[in-house]
Amino acid sequence: MDTSTVALTIREARAEDDALIKQMIREARLDPTKLLWQNFLMAEMDGQVVGIGQVRHHADGARELGSLVTKKGFKGKGVAGAIIAALEARNPKPMYLFCASKMEPFYNRFGYQSVQEARELPWALRRKYRLVQIIRLFGVRVLVMRKD
């Protein structure tokens, strides 16, 4: 599909998007927790959902950018950047995210920086960080990033 002439629109998710959100997260092998459709934004081109993303709200007030997925064929076309910008506009900073270390340069482009010490994190994210470190046993290095 030639996306150069099709406008990208960002909209709030609706209840009927719930199954698609969960399917996209499962296919992307992302964190399947706290998938509340009410927290998601949907990116559409020509009526087709081409990307999704959410902000998780934690009990201590921390906000975590997550569940960012762009469908194949639409990567590199600004979909993820538009979702990130729209989510950030709706949520106060600081904003945190967890990602595989290979994604660090991508998120650096949007102003996110790696958090070096777990003690720098809000308590809810510190607890999640400890759990995520177990993944290192499987050869995947996970970073926590922050944008002020």
Secondary structure, DSSP 8 states (H G I E B T S, - for coil): --GGGS-EEEEE--GGGHHHHHHHHHHHT---SS--GGGEEEEEETTEEEEEEEEEE-TTS-EEEEEEEE-TT-TTTTHHHHHHHHHHHHS-S-EEEEEEGGGHHHHHTTT-EE---GGGS-HHHHHHHHHHGGGGGGT--EEEEEE-
